[in-house]
Amino acid sequence: MIAMQNLMPEPPATLIPDDPAAAAELAAATDATLPNVAAHFPSYSAAWGALAARAYAAGDTVTAYAFARTGYHRGLDQLRRNGWKGFGPVPWSHPGNQGFLQCLYVLGQAAGVIGESDEATRCAEFLRDCDPSAVEALTHAV
């Protein structure tokens, strides 16, 4: 049997630009001030991802789903603005991508808990397509 090889080049990785001011505010946030970071930087997926992860860990699955969905869509907007065409690598190793990938992960986890299995599967596949190493990193983080 001959192994099939993809002869098409893979698109370049898409990188969401870092936001040092938002990252600094998020790093300094407490549980009480975390919502303020999302309000101050509404397009910053990492703030929404942190809110989603916190809600998910507390067992508030519906709130986690809502926060993750918001951050996911804000991240998609940023990916598209930076050349993403709906496919191709979105590397976990780039800090600007981590909030989007965290939102995608928590969205999938929360979708599974509320019985939205098609969405959970889609999110898991999308995350693997973006960067398989993100799955490993997020499984241990959230």
Sequence and secondary structure as in RCSB ss.txt:
>XXXX:A:sequence
MIAMQNLMPEPPATLIPDDPAAAAELAAATDATLPNVAAHFPSYSAAWGALAARAYAAGDTVTAYAFARTGYHRG
LDQLRRNGWKGFGPVPWSHPGNQGFLQCLYVLGQAAGVIGESDEATRCAEFLRDCDPSAVEALTHAV
>XXXX:A:secstr
       S           HHHHHHHHH  TTTHHHHHHHSTT HHHHHHHHHHHHHTT HHHHHHHHHHHHHHH
HHHHHHTT  S S   TTSHHHHHHHHHHHHHHHHHHHTT HHHHHHHHHHHHHH HHHHHHHHHH 
